[in-house]
């Protein structure tokens, strides 16, 4: 296998399977907070900025 054919092979793999892998990763990460068991953690994270308002005073 020459350098040129190795490059072409890797480029084709990145164009097809790499794009598919990135799309699947994006969908998993984008939909992760919306899973049924995440509601409690999401609410805790949303309200974390309001806790301990008087620290250091």
C-alpha distance matrix in Angstrom:
0.0 3.8 6.8 8.2 6.3 6.5 10.0 10.8 10.1 12.2 14.7 15.3 15.8 18.2 20.0 20.7 21.0 21.7 24.5 25.9 25.9 27.7 30.2 31.0 31.5 33.7 35.8 36.3 37.5 39.6 41.4 41.8 45.2 46.6 46.2 49.6 49.9 49.2 52.5 54.4 51.7 51.4 55.1 55.3 52.6 54.4 57.7 56.5 57.5 61.1 61.6 63.3 64.5 67.3 65.3 66.5 69.7
3.8 0.0 3.8 5.4 5.4 6.2 8.6 10.0 10.6 12.3 14.2 15.5 16.6 18.4 20.0 21.4 22.0 22.2 24.9 26.7 26.8 28.2 30.7 31.9 32.2 34.2 36.5 37.3 38.1 40.1 42.1 42.7 45.9 47.4 47.3 50.9 51.2 50.2 53.4 55.3 52.5 51.9 55.7 55.8 52.9 54.6 57.9 56.7 57.4 61.0 61.6 63.3 64.4 67.1 65.1 66.2 69.3
6.8 3.8 0.0 3.8 5.6 5.1 6.2 8.7 9.9 10.6 12.2 14.3 15.4 16.5 18.2 20.2 20.8 20.4 23.0 25.2 25.1 26.1 28.8 30.3 30.3 32.0 34.6 35.4 35.9 37.8 40.1 40.7 43.8 45.4 45.6 49.2 49.4 48.2 51.3 53.1 50.2 49.6 53.3 53.3 50.3 52.0 55.3 53.9 54.4 58.2 58.8 60.4 61.4 64.0 62.0 63.0 66.1
8.2 5.4 3.8 0.0 3.8 5.4 5.2 6.2 8.6 10.0 10.5 12.4 14.3 15.4 16.4 18.5 19.8 19.6 21.7 24.0 24.5 25.3 27.7 29.5 29.8 31.3 33.7 34.9 35.5 37.1 39.4 40.3 43.4 44.8 45.1 48.8 49.3 48.1 51.1 53.1 50.3 49.4 53.1 53.4 50.4 51.8 55.2 54.1 54.5 58.2 59.1 60.8 61.6 64.4 62.6 63.7 66.7
6.3 5.4 5.6 3.8 0.0 3.8 5.4 5.0 6.0 8.6 9.7 10.5 12.2 14.1 15.1 16.6 17.7 18.1 20.4 22.3 22.9 24.2 26.4 27.8 28.5 30.2 32.3 33.5 34.4 36.1 38.1 39.0 42.3 43.5 43.6 47.1 47.8 46.8 49.9 52.0 49.3 48.6 52.3 52.7 49.9 51.3 54.8 53.8 54.5 58.1 58.9 60.8 61.8 64.6 62.9 64.2 67.2
6.5 6.2 5.1 5.4 3.8 0.0 3.8 5.5 5.1 6.2 8.5 10.0 10.6 12.3 14.2 15.6 16.0 16.1 18.8 20.6 20.6 22.0 24.6 25.8 26.1 28.0 30.3 31.1 31.9 33.9 36.0 36.5 39.8 41.2 41.2 44.8 45.2 44.2 47.3 49.2 46.5 45.9 49.6 49.9 47.0 48.7 52.0 50.9 51.7 55.3 56.0 57.7 58.8 61.6 59.8 61.1 64.1
10.0 8.6 6.2 5.2 5.4 3.8 0.0 3.8 5.4 5.2 6.0 8.6 9.9 10.5 12.1 14.3 15.2 14.6 17.0 19.4 19.5 20.3 22.9 24.6 24.7 26.2 28.8 29.9 30.4 32.1 34.4 35.2 38.3 39.8 40.1 43.8 44.3 43.0 46.0 48.0 45.2 44.3 48.0 48.3 45.3 46.7 50.1 49.1 49.6 53.2 54.1 55.9 56.8 59.6 57.8 59.1 62.0
10.8 10.0 8.7 6.2 5.0 5.5 3.8 0.0 3.8 5.5 5.0 6.1 8.6 9.9 10.4 12.3 13.9 14.1 15.9 18.1 19.0 19.9 22.0 23.8 24.5 25.9 28.1 29.5 30.4 31.8 33.9 35.0 38.2 39.3 39.7 43.3 44.1 43.0 45.9 48.1 45.5 44.5 48.2 48.8 45.9 47.1 50.7 49.9 50.4 54.0 55.0 57.0 57.9 60.9 59.3 60.7 63.5
10.1 10.6 9.9 8.6 6.0 5.1 5.4 3.8 0.0 3.8 5.4 5.2 6.2 8.7 9.9 10.8 11.7 12.4 14.7 16.3 16.9 18.5 20.6 21.9 22.8 24.6 26.5 27.6 28.8 30.5 32.3 33.2 36.6 37.7 37.7 41.2 41.9 41.0 44.1 46.3 43.8 43.0 46.8 47.3 44.6 46.0 49.5 48.7 49.6 53.1 53.9 56.0 57.1 60.1 58.4 60.0 62.9
12.2 12.3 10.6 10.0 8.6 6.2 5.2 5.5 3.8 0.0 3.8 5.5 5.1 6.1 8.6 10.1 10.2 9.9 12.7 14.6 14.6 15.8 18.4 19.7 20.1 21.9 24.2 25.1 25.9 27.8 29.8 30.6 33.8 35.2 35.3 38.9 39.4 38.3 41.4 43.4 40.8 40.0 43.8 44.1 41.4 42.9 46.3 45.4 46.2 49.7 50.5 52.5 53.5 56.5 54.8 56.3 59.2
14.7 14.2 12.2 10.5 9.7 8.5 6.0 5.0 5.4 3.8 0.0 3.8 5.4 5.1 6.1 8.7 10.1 9.4 11.2 13.8 14.5 15.0 17.2 19.2 19.7 20.9 23.3 24.7 25.4 26.8 29.1 30.2 33.3 34.5 35.0 38.7 39.5 38.2 41.0 43.3 40.7 39.6 43.2 43.8 40.9 42.1 45.6 44.9 45.5 49.0 50.1 52.1 53.0 56.0 54.5 56.0 58.8
15.3 15.5 14.3 12.4 10.5 10.0 8.6 6.1 5.2 5.5 3.8 0.0 3.8 5.4 5.0 6.2 8.3 9.0 10.4 12.2 13.6 14.8 16.4 18.2 19.4 20.7 22.5 24.1 25.3 26.5 28.4 29.8 33.0 33.8 34.1 37.7 38.8 37.8 40.6 43.1 40.7 39.6 43.3 44.2 41.4 42.6 46.2 45.7 46.4 49.9 51.0 53.2 54.1 57.3 55.9 57.7 60.4
15.8 16.6 15.4 14.3 12.2 10.6 9.9 8.6 6.2 5.1 5.4 3.8 0.0 3.8 5.5 5.4 5.5 6.4 8.9 10.1 10.8 12.6 14.5 15.7 16.7 18.6 20.3 21.5 22.8 24.4 26.1 27.1 30.5 31.5 31.5 35.0 35.9 35.0 38.0 40.3 37.9 37.1 40.8 41.6 39.0 40.3 43.9 43.3 44.3 47.7 48.6 50.8 51.9 55.1 53.6 55.4 58.2
18.2 18.4 16.5 15.4 14.1 12.3 10.5 9.9 8.7 6.1 5.1 5.4 3.8 0.0 3.8 5.6 5.8 4.3 6.6 9.0 9.4 10.1 12.4 14.2 14.7 16.1 18.3 19.7 20.5 22.0 24.1 25.2 28.3 29.5 29.9 33.6 34.3 33.1 36.0 38.3 35.7 34.7 38.4 39.1 36.3 37.5 41.1 40.5 41.2 44.7 45.7 47.9 48.8 52.0 50.6 52.3 55.1
20.0 20.0 18.2 16.4 15.1 14.2 12.1 10.4 9.9 8.6 6.1 5.0 5.5 3.8 0.0 3.8 6.4 5.9 5.9 8.6 10.3 10.7 11.9 14.3 15.5 16.3 18.1 20.1 21.1 22.0 24.1 25.7 28.7 29.5 30.1 33.8 35.0 33.8 36.4 39.0 36.7 35.3 38.9 39.9 37.2 38.1 41.7 41.4 42.0 45.4 46.7 49.1 49.8 53.1 51.9 53.7 56.3
20.7 21.4 20.2 18.5 16.6 15.6 14.3 12.3 10.8 10.1 8.7 6.2 5.4 5.6 3.8 0.0 3.8 5.6 5.5 6.4 8.8 10.3 10.9 12.6 14.5 15.6 16.9 18.7 20.3 21.3 22.8 24.4 27.7 28.2 28.4 32.0 33.3 32.5 35.2 37.9 35.8 34.6 38.2 39.4 36.9 37.9 41.5 41.4 42.3 45.6 46.8 49.3 50.2 53.6 52.5 54.5 57.1
21.0 22.0 20.8 19.8 17.7 16.0 15.2 13.9 11.7 10.2 10.1 8.3 5.5 5.8 6.4 3.8 0.0 3.8 5.4 5.0 6.0 8.6 9.7 10.5 12.1 14.1 15.3 16.4 18.2 19.7 21.1 22.2 25.7 26.4 26.3 29.8 30.8 30.1 33.0 35.5 33.4 32.5 36.2 37.2 34.8 36.1 39.7 39.4 40.6 43.8 44.8 47.3 48.4 51.7 50.4 52.5 55.2
21.7 22.2 20.4 19.6 18.1 16.1 14.6 14.1 12.4 9.9 9.4 9.0 6.4 4.3 5.9 5.6 3.8 0.0 3.8 5.4 5.1 6.2 8.6 9.9 10.5 12.2 14.3 15.4 16.5 18.1 20.0 21.0 24.3 25.4 25.6 29.3 30.1 29.0 31.9 34.2 31.8 30.8 34.5 35.3 32.6 33.9 37.5 37.0 38.0 41.3 42.3 44.7 45.7 48.9 47.6 49.5 52.3
24.5 24.9 23.0 21.7 20.4 18.8 17.0 15.9 14.7 12.7 11.2 10.4 8.9 6.6 5.9 5.5 5.4 3.8 0.0 3.8 5.5 5.2 6.1 8.6 9.9 10.5 12.3 14.3 15.4 16.2 18.2 19.8 22.9 23.7 24.3 28.0 29.2 28.0 30.6 33.2 30.9 29.6 33.2 34.3 31.6 32.6 36.2 36.1 36.9 40.2 41.4 44.0 44.8 48.2 47.1 49.1 51.7
25.9 26.7 25.2 24.0 22.3 20.6 19.4 18.1 16.3 14.6 13.8 12.2 10.1 9.0 8.6 6.4 5.0 5.4 3.8 0.0 3.8 5.5 5.1 6.2 8.6 9.9 10.6 12.4 14.3 15.3 16.5 18.1 21.5 21.9 22.1 25.6 27.0 26.1 28.8 31.5 29.6 28.4 32.1 33.3 31.0 32.0 35.7 35.7 36.9 40.0 41.1 43.8 44.9 48.3 47.3 49.5 52.1
25.9 26.8 25.1 24.5 22.9 20.6 19.5 19.0 16.9 14.6 14.5 13.6 10.8 9.4 10.3 8.8 6.0 5.1 5.5 3.8 0.0 3.8 5.5 5.2 6.1 8.6 10.0 10.7 12.3 14.1 15.5 16.4 19.8 20.8 20.7 24.3 25.2 24.2 27.2 29.6 27.4 26.5 30.3 31.2 28.8 30.2 33.7 33.4 34.8 38.0 38.8 41.4 42.6 45.9 44.7 46.9 49.6
27.7 28.2 26.1 25.3 24.2 22.0 20.3 19.9 18.5 15.8 15.0 14.8 12.6 10.1 10.7 10.3 8.6 6.2 5.2 5.5 3.8 0.0 3.8 5.5 5.1 6.1 8.6 9.9 10.5 12.0 14.1 15.2 18.3 19.5 20.1 23.9 24.7 23.3 26.0 28.4 26.0 24.8 28.5 29.4 26.7 27.9 31.5 31.2 32.2 35.4 36.5 39.1 40.0 43.4 42.3 44.4 47.0
30.2 30.7 28.8 27.7 26.4 24.6 22.9 22.0 20.6 18.4 17.2 16.4 14.5 12.4 11.9 10.9 9.7 8.6 6.1 5.1 5.5 3.8 0.0 3.8 5.4 5.1 6.2 8.7 10.0 10.4 12.1 14.1 17.1 17.6 18.4 22.1 23.5 22.2 24.6 27.4 25.4 23.9 27.5 28.9 26.4 27.2 30.9 31.1 32.1 35.2 36.5 39.3 40.2 43.7 42.9 45.2 47.6
31.0 31.9 30.3 29.5 27.8 25.8 24.6 23.8 21.9 19.7 19.2 18.2 15.7 14.2 14.3 12.6 10.5 9.9 8.6 6.2 5.2 5.5 3.8 0.0 3.8 5.4 5.2 6.2 8.7 9.9 10.6 12.0 15.5 15.9 16.0 19.6 20.8 20.0 22.7 25.4 23.6 22.5 26.1 27.4 25.3 26.5 30.1 30.2 31.7 34.6 35.6 38.5 39.7 43.1 42.3 44.8 47.2
31.5 32.2 30.3 29.8 28.5 26.1 24.7 24.5 22.8 20.1 19.7 19.4 16.7 14.7 15.5 14.5 12.1 10.5 9.9 8.6 6.1 5.1 5.4 3.8 0.0 3.8 5.5 5.2 6.2 8.5 10.1 10.5 13.8 15.2 15.4 19.2 19.8 18.5 21.4 23.7 21.4 20.4 24.2 25.1 22.7 24.1 27.7 27.4 28.9 32.0 32.8 35.5 36.8 40.1 39.1 41.4 44.0
33.7 34.2 32.0 31.3 30.2 28.0 26.2 25.9 24.6 21.9 20.9 20.7 18.6 16.1 16.3 15.6 14.1 12.2 10.5 9.9 8.6 6.1 5.1 5.4 3.8 0.0 3.8 5.5 5.2 5.9 8.4 9.9 12.5 13.7 14.9 18.7 19.7 17.9 20.3 22.9 20.7 19.1 22.7 23.9 21.4 22.2 25.9 26.0 27.1 30.1 31.4 34.2 35.1 38.6 37.8 40.2 42.6
35.8 36.5 34.6 33.7 32.3 30.3 28.8 28.1 26.5 24.2 23.3 22.5 20.3 18.3 18.1 16.9 15.3 14.3 12.3 10.6 10.0 8.6 6.2 5.2 5.5 3.8 0.0 3.8 5.5 5.1 6.0 8.3 11.2 11.4 12.3 16.0 17.6 16.3 18.6 21.5 19.8 18.2 21.7 23.4 21.3 22.0 25.7 26.2 27.6 30.3 31.6 34.7 35.7 39.3 38.7 41.4 43.6
36.3 37.3 35.4 34.9 33.5 31.1 29.9 29.5 27.6 25.1 24.7 24.1 21.5 19.7 20.1 18.7 16.4 15.4 14.3 12.4 10.7 9.9 8.7 6.2 5.2 5.5 3.8 0.0 3.8 5.6 5.4 5.8 9.4 10.2 10.2 14.0 14.9 13.8 16.6 19.2 17.4 16.4 20.1 21.4 19.5 20.8 24.3 24.5 26.3 29.1 29.9 32.9 34.3 37.7 37.0 39.7 42.1
37.5 38.1 35.9 35.5 34.4 31.9 30.4 30.4 28.8 25.9 25.4 25.3 22.8 20.5 21.1 20.3 18.2 16.5 15.4 14.3 12.3 10.5 10.0 8.7 6.2 5.2 5.5 3.8 0.0 3.8 5.6 5.2 7.9 9.9 10.8 14.6 15.1 13.0 15.6 17.9 15.6 14.3 18.0 19.0 16.7 18.0 21.6 21.6 23.1 26.0 27.0 29.8 31.1 34.5 33.7 36.3 38.7
39.6 40.1 37.8 37.1 36.1 33.9 32.1 31.8 30.5 27.8 26.8 26.5 24.4 22.0 22.0 21.3 19.7 18.1 16.2 15.3 14.1 12.0 10.4 9.9 8.5 5.9 5.1 5.6 3.8 0.0 3.8 5.7 7.2 8.4 10.4 14.1 15.3 13.1 14.9 17.7 15.8 13.8 17.2 18.8 16.6 17.0 20.8 21.3 22.6 25.3 26.7 29.8 30.7 34.3 33.9 36.6 38.7
41.4 42.1 40.1 39.4 38.1 36.0 34.4 33.9 32.3 29.8 29.1 28.4 26.1 24.1 24.1 22.8 21.1 20.0 18.2 16.5 15.5 14.1 12.1 10.6 10.1 8.4 6.0 5.4 5.6 3.8 0.0 3.8 5.7 5.5 7.0 10.7 12.4 10.8 12.7 15.8 14.6 12.8 16.2 18.2 16.6 17.1 20.7 21.6 23.3 25.7 26.9 30.2 31.3 35.0 34.7 37.7 39.7
41.8 42.7 40.7 40.3 39.0 36.5 35.2 35.0 33.2 30.6 30.2 29.8 27.1 25.2 25.7 24.4 22.2 21.0 19.8 18.1 16.4 15.2 14.1 12.0 10.5 9.9 8.3 5.8 5.2 5.7 3.8 0.0 3.9 5.5 5.7 9.4 9.9 8.1 10.9 13.4 11.8 10.8 14.4 15.8 14.4 15.6 19.0 19.5 21.6 24.0 24.8 28.0 29.5 32.9 32.4 35.4 37.6
45.2 45.9 43.8 43.4 42.3 39.8 38.3 38.2 36.6 33.8 33.3 33.0 30.5 28.3 28.7 27.7 25.7 24.3 22.9 21.5 19.8 18.3 17.1 15.5 13.8 12.5 11.2 9.4 7.9 7.2 5.7 3.9 0.0 3.8 5.7 8.6 8.9 6.1 7.9 10.5 9.0 7.2 10.7 12.5 11.2 12.0 15.4 16.3 18.4 20.6 21.5 24.8 26.2 29.7 29.5 32.6 34.6
46.6 47.4 45.4 44.8 43.5 41.2 39.8 39.3 37.7 35.2 34.5 33.8 31.5 29.5 29.5 28.2 26.4 25.4 23.7 21.9 20.8 19.5 17.6 15.9 15.2 13.7 11.4 10.2 9.9 8.4 5.5 5.5 3.8 0.0 3.8 6.4 8.4 6.7 7.6 11.2 10.9 9.0 11.8 14.4 13.7 13.9 17.1 18.7 20.8 22.5 23.7 27.2 28.4 32.1 32.2 35.4 37.2
46.2 47.3 45.6 45.1 43.6 41.2 40.1 39.7 37.7 35.3 35.0 34.1 31.5 29.9 30.1 28.4 26.3 25.6 24.3 22.1 20.7 20.1 18.4 16.0 15.4 14.9 12.3 10.2 10.8 10.4 7.0 5.7 5.7 3.8 0.0 3.8 5.8 5.7 7.8 10.9 11.0 10.4 13.2 15.3 15.2 16.1 18.9 20.2 22.8 24.4 25.1 28.5 30.2 33.6 33.5 36.9 38.7
49.6 50.9 49.2 48.8 47.1 44.8 43.8 43.3 41.2 38.9 38.7 37.7 35.0 33.6 33.8 32.0 29.8 29.3 28.0 25.6 24.3 23.9 22.1 19.6 19.2 18.7 16.0 14.0 14.6 14.1 10.7 9.4 8.6 6.4 3.8 0.0 3.8 5.7 6.6 9.5 10.8 10.8 12.8 15.0 15.8 16.6 18.9 20.5 23.4 24.4 24.9 28.4 30.2 33.5 33.6 37.1 38.8
49.9 51.2 49.4 49.3 47.8 45.2 44.3 44.1 41.9 39.4 39.5 38.8 35.9 34.3 35.0 33.3 30.8 30.1 29.2 27.0 25.2 24.7 23.5 20.8 19.8 19.7 17.6 14.9 15.1 15.3 12.4 9.9 8.9 8.4 5.8 3.8 0.0 3.8 5.8 7.3 8.4 9.6 11.6 12.9 14.1 15.6 17.5 18.6 21.8 22.9 22.8 26.1 28.3 31.4 31.3 34.7 36.6
49.2 50.2 48.2 48.1 46.8 44.2 43.0 43.0 41.0 38.3 38.2 37.8 35.0 33.1 33.8 32.5 30.1 29.0 28.0 26.1 24.2 23.3 22.2 20.0 18.5 17.9 16.3 13.8 13.0 13.1 10.8 8.1 6.1 6.7 5.7 5.7 3.8 0.0 3.8 5.7 5.4 6.1 8.7 10.0 10.6 12.1 14.4 15.4 18.4 19.8 20.0 23.3 25.3 28.6 28.4 31.8 33.7
52.5 53.4 51.3 51.1 49.9 47.3 46.0 45.9 44.1 41.4 41.0 40.6 38.0 36.0 36.4 35.2 33.0 31.9 30.6 28.8 27.2 26.0 24.6 22.7 21.4 20.3 18.6 16.6 15.6 14.9 12.7 10.9 7.9 7.6 7.8 6.6 5.8 3.8 0.0 3.8 5.6 5.1 6.2 8.6 9.9 10.5 12.3 14.2 17.1 17.9 18.3 21.9 23.6 27.0 27.3 30.8 32.4
54.4 55.3 53.1 53.1 52.0 49.2 48.0 48.1 46.3 43.4 43.3 43.1 40.3 38.3 39.0 37.9 35.5 34.2 33.2 31.5 29.6 28.4 27.4 25.4 23.7 22.9 21.5 19.2 17.9 17.7 15.8 13.4 10.5 11.2 10.9 9.5 7.3 5.7 3.8 0.0 3.8 5.4 5.2 6.2 8.7 9.9 10.7 12.2 15.5 16.0 15.8 19.2 21.3 24.4 24.6 28.2 29.8
51.7 52.5 50.2 50.3 49.3 46.5 45.2 45.5 43.8 40.8 40.7 40.7 37.9 35.7 36.7 35.8 33.4 31.8 30.9 29.6 27.4 26.0 25.4 23.6 21.4 20.7 19.8 17.4 15.6 15.8 14.6 11.8 9.0 10.9 11.0 10.8 8.4 5.4 5.6 3.8 0.0 3.8 5.5 5.0 6.1 8.5 9.9 10.3 13.7 15.1 14.8 18.0 20.1 23.3 23.0 26.5 28.4
51.4 51.9 49.6 49.4 48.6 45.9 44.3 44.5 43.0 40.0 39.6 39.6 37.1 34.7 35.3 34.6 32.5 30.8 29.6 28.4 26.5 24.8 23.9 22.5 20.4 19.1 18.2 16.4 14.3 13.8 12.8 10.8 7.2 9.0 10.4 10.8 9.6 6.1 5.1 5.4 3.8 0.0 3.8 5.4 5.1 6.1 8.6 9.9 12.6 14.1 14.8 18.3 19.8 23.3 23.3 26.7 28.4
55.1 55.7 53.3 53.1 52.3 49.6 48.0 48.2 46.8 43.8 43.2 43.3 40.8 38.4 38.9 38.2 36.2 34.5 33.2 32.1 30.3 28.5 27.5 26.1 24.2 22.7 21.7 20.1 18.0 17.2 16.2 14.4 10.7 11.8 13.2 12.8 11.6 8.7 6.2 5.2 5.5 3.8 0.0 3.8 5.4 5.0 6.2 8.5 11.2 11.7 12.5 16.2 17.6 21.0 21.6 25.2 26.5
55.3 55.8 53.3 53.4 52.7 49.9 48.3 48.8 47.3 44.1 43.8 44.2 41.6 39.1 39.9 39.4 37.2 35.3 34.3 33.3 31.2 29.4 28.9 27.4 25.1 23.9 23.4 21.4 19.0 18.8 18.2 15.8 12.5 14.4 15.3 15.0 12.9 10.0 8.6 6.2 5.0 5.4 3.8 0.0 3.8 5.5 5.3 6.0 9.5 10.2 10.0 13.4 15.4 18.6 18.7 22.3 23.9
52.6 52.9 50.3 50.4 49.9 47.0 45.3 45.9 44.6 41.4 40.9 41.4 39.0 36.3 37.2 36.9 34.8 32.6 31.6 31.0 28.8 26.7 26.4 25.3 22.7 21.4 21.3 19.5 16.7 16.6 16.6 14.4 11.2 13.7 15.2 15.8 14.1 10.6 9.9 8.7 6.1 5.1 5.4 3.8 0.0 3.8 5.5 5.2 7.9 10.0 10.5 13.7 15.2 18.7 18.5 21.7 23.6
54.4 54.6 52.0 51.8 51.3 48.7 46.7 47.1 46.0 42.9 42.1 42.6 40.3 37.5 38.1 37.9 36.1 33.9 32.6 32.0 30.2 27.9 27.2 26.5 24.1 22.2 22.0 20.8 18.0 17.0 17.1 15.6 12.0 13.9 16.1 16.6 15.6 12.1 10.5 9.9 8.5 6.1 5.0 5.5 3.8 0.0 3.8 5.7 7.1 8.7 10.4 13.9 14.6 18.3 18.8 22.1 23.5
57.7 57.9 55.3 55.2 54.8 52.0 50.1 50.7 49.5 46.3 45.6 46.2 43.9 41.1 41.7 41.5 39.7 37.5 36.2 35.7 33.7 31.5 30.9 30.1 27.7 25.9 25.7 24.3 21.6 20.8 20.7 19.0 15.4 17.1 18.9 18.9 17.5 14.4 12.3 10.7 9.9 8.6 6.2 5.3 5.5 3.8 0.0 3.8 5.5 5.6 7.0 10.8 11.6 15.2 16.0 19.5 20.6
56.5 56.7 53.9 54.1 53.8 50.9 49.1 49.9 48.7 45.4 44.9 45.7 43.3 40.5 41.4 41.4 39.4 37.0 36.1 35.7 33.4 31.2 31.1 30.2 27.4 26.0 26.2 24.5 21.6 21.3 21.6 19.5 16.3 18.7 20.2 20.5 18.6 15.4 14.2 12.2 10.3 9.9 8.5 6.0 5.2 5.7 3.8 0.0 3.8 5.4 5.4 8.6 10.1 13.5 13.5 16.9 18.5
57.5 57.4 54.4 54.5 54.5 51.7 49.6 50.4 49.6 46.2 45.5 46.4 44.3 41.2 42.0 42.3 40.6 38.0 36.9 36.9 34.8 32.2 32.1 31.7 28.9 27.1 27.6 26.3 23.1 22.6 23.3 21.6 18.4 20.8 22.8 23.4 21.8 18.4 17.1 15.5 13.7 12.6 11.2 9.5 7.9 7.1 5.5 3.8 0.0 3.8 5.6 8.1 8.1 11.8 12.2 15.2 16.6
61.1 61.0 58.2 58.2 58.1 55.3 53.2 54.0 53.1 49.7 49.0 49.9 47.7 44.7 45.4 45.6 43.8 41.3 40.2 40.0 38.0 35.4 35.2 34.6 32.0 30.1 30.3 29.1 26.0 25.3 25.7 24.0 20.6 22.5 24.4 24.4 22.9 19.8 17.9 16.0 15.1 14.1 11.7 10.2 10.0 8.7 5.6 5.4 3.8 0.0 3.8 6.6 6.2 9.9 11.3 14.7 15.3
61.6 61.6 58.8 59.1 58.9 56.0 54.1 55.0 53.9 50.5 50.1 51.0 48.6 45.7 46.7 46.8 44.8 42.3 41.4 41.1 38.8 36.5 36.5 35.6 32.8 31.4 31.6 29.9 27.0 26.7 26.9 24.8 21.5 23.7 25.1 24.9 22.8 20.0 18.3 15.8 14.8 14.8 12.5 10.0 10.5 10.4 7.0 5.4 5.6 3.8 0.0 3.8 5.6 8.7 9.3 13.0 14.1
63.3 63.3 60.4 60.8 60.8 57.7 55.9 57.0 56.0 52.5 52.1 53.2 50.8 47.9 49.1 49.3 47.3 44.7 44.0 43.8 41.4 39.1 39.3 38.5 35.5 34.2 34.7 32.9 29.8 29.8 30.2 28.0 24.8 27.2 28.5 28.4 26.1 23.3 21.9 19.2 18.0 18.3 16.2 13.4 13.7 13.9 10.8 8.6 8.1 6.6 3.8 0.0 3.8 5.5 5.6 9.4 10.6
64.5 64.4 61.4 61.6 61.8 58.8 56.8 57.9 57.1 53.5 53.0 54.1 51.9 48.8 49.8 50.2 48.4 45.7 44.8 44.9 42.6 40.0 40.2 39.7 36.8 35.1 35.7 34.3 31.1 30.7 31.3 29.5 26.2 28.4 30.2 30.2 28.3 25.3 23.6 21.3 20.1 19.8 17.6 15.4 15.2 14.6 11.6 10.1 8.1 6.2 5.6 3.8 0.0 3.8 5.8 8.9 9.1
67.3 67.1 64.0 64.4 64.6 61.6 59.6 60.9 60.1 56.5 56.0 57.3 55.1 52.0 53.1 53.6 51.7 48.9 48.2 48.3 45.9 43.4 43.7 43.1 40.1 38.6 39.3 37.7 34.5 34.3 35.0 32.9 29.7 32.1 33.6 33.5 31.4 28.6 27.0 24.4 23.3 23.3 21.0 18.6 18.7 18.3 15.2 13.5 11.8 9.9 8.7 5.5 3.8 0.0 3.8 6.3 5.7
65.3 65.1 62.0 62.6 62.9 59.8 57.8 59.3 58.4 54.8 54.5 55.9 53.6 50.6 51.9 52.5 50.4 47.6 47.1 47.3 44.7 42.3 42.9 42.3 39.1 37.8 38.7 37.0 33.7 33.9 34.7 32.4 29.5 32.2 33.5 33.6 31.3 28.4 27.3 24.6 23.0 23.3 21.6 18.7 18.5 18.8 16.0 13.5 12.2 11.3 9.3 5.6 5.8 3.8 0.0 3.8 5.7
66.5 66.2 63.0 63.7 64.2 61.1 59.1 60.7 60.0 56.3 56.0 57.7 55.4 52.3 53.7 54.5 52.5 49.5 49.1 49.5 46.9 44.4 45.2 44.8 41.4 40.2 41.4 39.7 36.3 36.6 37.7 35.4 32.6 35.4 36.9 37.1 34.7 31.8 30.8 28.2 26.5 26.7 25.2 22.3 21.7 22.1 19.5 16.9 15.2 14.7 13.0 9.4 8.9 6.3 3.8 0.0 3.8
69.7 69.3 66.1 66.7 67.2 64.1 62.0 63.5 62.9 59.2 58.8 60.4 58.2 55.1 56.3 57.1 55.2 52.3 51.7 52.1 49.6 47.0 47.6 47.2 44.0 42.6 43.6 42.1 38.7 38.7 39.7 37.6 34.6 37.2 38.7 38.8 36.6 33.7 32.4 29.8 28.4 28.4 26.5 23.9 23.6 23.5 20.6 18.5 16.6 15.3 14.1 10.6 9.1 5.7 5.7 3.8 0.0
